[in-house]
Structures are given as C-alpha cells and as structure tokens.
Amino acid sequence: MEEQKLISQKKPAFPVNKLLYKYLSDYNRSIKIPVFYDDLLRFAGAIEVYDKNGDDTLWIRVYYPEHERDEIDISLKRMYMILHGDGGEDSLSFLNIDAIDYCTFGNSKPFRIKIRNVLNDNHTYLYVKKADASRVYGLEWEHILSPNNINFLIYKDTLIEEHVLGIPGDQFMSENFDQVSKSGLKRLSKEFVKFNERCMIRLLGDMRAYNYVIVASYDFDQVEYRIRAMDFDQQSFEGNLKVYFPQFFKENYPFVKMVQDNLQDASVEQYRKEERSAIARRLKGSRKRVKRLLECMVKDNISTEKNIEELKKDLVNYTKDKNFKKCKNMGEILSVAFEFVTRNYENVNTYIIH
C-alpha cells in the first residue's frame, strides 16, 4: 500500500480552545512554565546531527547568543523540575543542559532537550513543541486508554512532553530483529496485533515505524515486548480508516510478515478481542474523564468535513454500526466508537455470567 494513498495531505495545526484548556487545567496538565517554544526559535546557528552510522538524523543542534544561553539553560532546568519533580529549585545545580536539538522534519518541528544529572551522569530528554489540539487529544487518549501513562504539560501555545523510552520501530527492524528468539517473535507478534487494534479503536493514525518504539522488559526467563506510540499528531484527522491501522503502512511490513509467520488466525482474533476488552475496561474505569474529554472533542474542529464524511462511511462498512452515520465531527465519531466497543464488551460478559 503506497503511503501517499493513505495520508491525504499535511495535517494543519489546530489551536487549543478554551474548553480543552479548562479540561487540561482541571487535570493538572496546564501550569505556568518558564520558557516558550518561540523563545527557543531565537537560536544563532546550528550544526547537523548524525547518527552512529554517519547518516543525517534530520535534527540540527542549535546554539544561542552568549547573553541568552544562561537564561535559556536555567529556564529549561526549571521546566524539567516542573515536569518530573515538585517544581523546586534545590536540584537545579545538579542538572546540565547537554544539547538542544531542533527537528526540521514532520509537523510539530520539536525541540529535543538533553538533560544530564551531573551527580550520576544519567541523562534524559524532554520535548518542547507548539501546542496542537490534535496532539493534545492524542496524548490524553494514550494516557487513558493504553497501558502507558504519559506525562506532558501545556502553557498557552507551548507543549512540553516527556521522552518515551524505547527503540524506534524502524531502528528495531534494522538492528534488533535478528536477535529476537523464536518465542520472542511470538510475543512481539501478539503485541503488534494489540497495538494495531488499539490505534484503530482510538483513531490514532500514521503509526509508521519511526512513530512508535519497542520496549523490551526482562522477566526471569524471557523477554516481554511492548509497542508504544510516540507521535500523536494524527489523532482523529484523516478520513481513510486504513490510516488508523499500522498494518497498512509499508514501513511496518516486516512486523506484518512476522505476525503471519508466528500466529494463527484464531490467535490473532483472540488478541484483538483481548485488546478491545482492555480498552472497554479502561473506558469504564475512567468514565468521568472520558466523558469530559469527549465533550471537548465534540465542540472542537480538528478535521475537515470531507475527512469526517469519508471516515463515517468506512466505519459503517467496517463495524456495520449505523450510528456512525449521524456523526457531525470527529468527537462524535469517537464517542460512537467507544460505545460500540463498550457495548460489545458488556454483551460478552453478560453471556459469560449467565
């Protein structure tokens, strides 16, 4: 499947409206921060960043005028403490800003900040981006509906995200795939099926291999795998339903082939049902938060009329649920999708109980 047939156009950025901002404030996502995205754009120059193989990473390492560097450094340290600590300044002297990188590729054009603790030489990253409503919705749905908590903050038009740990999917395919055991391939296949189902249900699109990471965790006698999304720009925008299935992107073909080689059709269907059930439980367990976020989406504009109409038709054909026909926006589409998943989950449980 050619990707240009899946992604119809470059997605525009959508502003965070007052209703969504109120939601974020109520759930401690909005807090005053000491530096804005636009402040970081005032760099004096940059050099290209290459990976260990000498290939261009599409990131550039920026530097700032001497009279601004100290102020930017201390502001970024304070931002880190707000995101990961209590906002206090006792530990600022133990932090060092090792690098500030700017990505010229993609929609969000983020800054990646490398922060090192000088006491133990451990480092981590945080990302500073222009706030976009689509991305904010994507981050919140990831936090609510996936197995992964995610930490981010917003202030006015600046978005700060924590780093998602893991090996990028494309890097994993080229460097780590051959090292996975036969039993590991079965567990990774199971996870890709669940990830594929999860993205479709919550309408997170464009999960090409470089937009998610593979997380390996070591049990006492085996390695478990988890796939985590790390890019949320394409939340509920596109009209083509296939955009929300990672399996349809050609970059993911090695994983699709892996599933075909390691899982029987009955197992694939079982894991899809497991993921739908898990999402239904999370929806029920976070009912108030889900309701409020959907209310924000229903009153928001994060797509085009053409995309909305196309997606409604695709979903009716896929689910046979005619309630999608009544939807007027992406928020209503997602509401019907969640109702569909929850209703089927409750019907199955009723059958099992009785």
N, C-alpha and C positions, 0 to 999 in steps of 0.2 A: 504494500500500500504506500503510494507516494505521499509524503507528509504535506506537500502543498495542497493536496486534496482534502486533508483533514483540517489544517489550520487555515481558515478562510482569509484572515487579514491580521495585521498587527493590532493587538488589543490596545485601545486607548486607556489612559489612566482616568479613574473616576474619583471625584472628591469624597471625603468622609463627611457625611451630612450630620446635622445636629443630633438626630435621633440615635444614630450609631455611636456618635461621640459620647452621648449620655450613657448608653449601654456600657461602653468601654470604661468610663469613669466609675460606674457603679460596680464593675468587676475588677477594679484596681489595675486596669490596663493603661489608663491615662494619668500621667504625672509630669510635672514640670521638669524639664531636662536642661542641662547647661549648654548644649550646643545644637545647632540646627544643621540639616542637610546642606542648606545653601552656604553655611559657614565653611564647610569642607570643600566646596567648589572653588574657593579662592586660593588654590594651590599655585605656586610659582612655576613649577615644572614637574616633569615625570620621566621615568625610565621604564622600559618594558620589562615584564616579569616572565621568566622562562621556567619550565618545569625541569625535573632532573634529567630528562632526555634531550633538553635543549629546544623544546617546542614552545612556541608562543602560547601563553595561557589566556590571552585576551584581557589580562589585568595589567594595569600600569601602577608603579609605585610612585606616589606623589610626595612632593616636599613643599614646604611653606616658607614664606619670608621669615627671617630670624625673629623679627619683633612680634610675629603671630604664633610661632611654633610653641612657645611655652604655654600660652593661654589655651591653645587647642589641646595640647597634651593633658593639662590638668582638667580640662572640661571632659575629655574622653575618659579619664580615670574616674571622675565623679559619676559619669554615665554608667560605667561598668559597676560601680558600687551600688548604684540605684537598681540596676537590673539584677545583680547577683547577691547583693547584701542588704544592709539596712539603710544605705544612703549616707552612712557616717564617713568621716574623713580620716579615721585613725590609721587605716591601712594604705592610704594614698602613697606614702613614701616607699612602700614595698612594691609598687607597680611601676612598670615601664612600658611605654608605647614603642614597640619594636618596629612597626611598619603600618603605614596607611596606604591601602591599595584601592584603586578605582577600576570598576569593570565597565568597559565600553561596549559590551555585548549584552543583548537582552533588553527587556522592557524597563526594569527597575533601576538600572545603572547604579548599583550599590557601592558604598564604601565598605571595605573589609578592614577591620582594625585588629591588629595582632597585639595582645596584651600579655606581658610576662610578669610573673611573680619573681622578684629578684632573690627571694629567700630560698626558693627551692628550684628555680629555673623552669617551672611549669608554665605553659602558655595556653591561651585560648583565644577565640575570636569573637567579635560581635560585629553586626552589620548595621549600617545606617543608610536609610533609603527614604525616598519621597513617599509619603503616605498615599496609598491607593485603596479605595474601598474594596475592590475585588480581593486584593491580597489580605486585607484585614479579615474579611469574611472567611477566606481560606484558612488563615491561621487559627481563627476561633473554632471552625468546624474540625480542624485537625486536633485541637486540644480536647474537644468534647467527644468526638466520635471515633478517634483512633486509639490504639493502645499507648500513645505517646503524649505526654504533657509537653507543652511548648510555651516558652517564655518570651514575651515581647511587650514593648511599651510604645505609646504614641503621645506626641505633644504637638498640637497644631498640625503642621503639614510634614512632620518628621516621624519616621517609624524606626524603631530600634529592635533588632531581633537577636536572639542568642544563636550561637553556632549549633547546627545539627551534626552531631558526631557520626562518622561512618565513612565508608569508602564509596565515592561516586560510582553509580552503576556502570558507566562506560569504562572507568578505570578497573573496576572489579572484573568485567568481562575480559579485558585485555591482559590483566596482570595476575588475577587470583583464581579465575575459573578452573584452570587445570589442576589447582591444588585441592579442590573440594573432593572429598571422598564420595563414594557411591551412595552411601546412606545420607551424606550431607546434601547431595544433589536432590534427593527425595524431599528432605526438609526444606530446602530452598525453593523447590517447585511448589510445595504446599504454600509457602509464604507468598510467592508471586501470584498464585491463584487468589489468595485472600486480599493482597494489595490491589489486584486488578478489580476485584469486586467492590472493595471499599472506595476506590476512586470513582467508580461509576455511580454508586449509590449517592455519594455526597457531591457529585458533579465537579470533581477536581480534574481539570484537563491538562493536556500537554505533559504527561509524565514520560518524556523521553529519557534515555538512560542517564543523561547528565543532570536531570532534575530530581533524582532521588538517590538515596545512599543505602548501602548494605551494611547492616550492623551484625557482627558476629559476637556471640557471647558463649563462653566456655562453661559447659556443665562438667560434672566429674568424669563422664565417659563419652561425651560427644560435644559437637559444636552446634548451637542453635543459631538461626538466622532471622533477622527482621528487616523488612524494607520500609524505609521512612521517606516520605516526601520532604523535599527541602525548598521547593519553589511553588508558590501559591498564587502567581499572577493570573492563572487561567481558571479561577473559581467561577463557575456558572456564567460563562460568557459565550462560548461557541454554540452553534446550532446543531452541528453534526454530532450525534450521540457517540460515534466511534472515537471522538477526541477524548472522551472520558474513560476509555478503555486502554490502559497501557499496552495491551497485547497487539493493538493495531499499528503501533509505530515501528517502522523497520529497524530502528536502533535497538529495539527490545527483542528482535527475532531470536538471538541466542537463548534468551530466557524462555520464549515461547516453545522453541525446539526442546529445551530441557524438560519442560512440563510434559510435552508429547512423549518424550522418551522415558519418563520416570513415573508418570501417574496414569492410571486407567481412568476412563471417562467417569466411572462411578465414584472414584476418589475425588476427582475434580468437582463433581456436583456436591459431594459431601462437604468439601472445604468451602465452597461457595455458600452453602446453607449455614455452615458454622459462622461465617463472617456476617451474613445477614442477621443471624440471631444475636451475635455480639453487638452489632450496631443497634438493633432494636432494644436491647437491654440498656445500652448507653443512652439512647433517646429517652427511655422511660425513667432512668435514674437521674437525668439532668433536665427533667421536663420544663421547669420554670425558665432555666437559662436558654433552652432550645426555643421555647415559645417567644421569649423576648428578642432573640436574635432573628428569628423568622419574621417577627413584626417589623424589624428594621429593614430586612431584605424586601419585604412586600411593598414597602413605601419608598424603596430606593430604585435607582436606574443604573444597572450595571451591565446592560447588554443592549442589543438592537432589536427592533420589532421583528426583523427578518429572522434573526437567530432564535428568538423566542418561539416563533411560529414553527420553524423547522424542528426544533427540539421537541416541542409538544407532539408533533406528528410521529417523530422517531420513537418517543416514549410510549405512545399509544400502541404503535406496532409491536414494540418490544415487550410491553407488560400486559397489553390488552385491557388496561385500565382507562376507561373513557373520561375519568375525572380530569386528566391532563388537558383535555380539550377546552375546559373552562378557564384555564390559567391565563393571566394577563401579563405576568412578569416572571423573572427567574425565582423570586422569593416564593410565589405561589406554586411554581413547578416543584421546587424543593420540598415544600410543605406536603404536596400530594405524594411525592416520592417517599417521604418519611412515613406518611400514613399507610402507604402500600406495604412497606417493609414491616411496620409495627403490626398491622392487621394480620398479615400472613404469619408472623411470629406468634401472635396470640391464638390464632386458629390452630396452629400446630400444637401448641402447649395444651390447649383445651382438649384436643384429640388424645394426646398422650395421657392426660389426667383421667379422662373418662374411659 
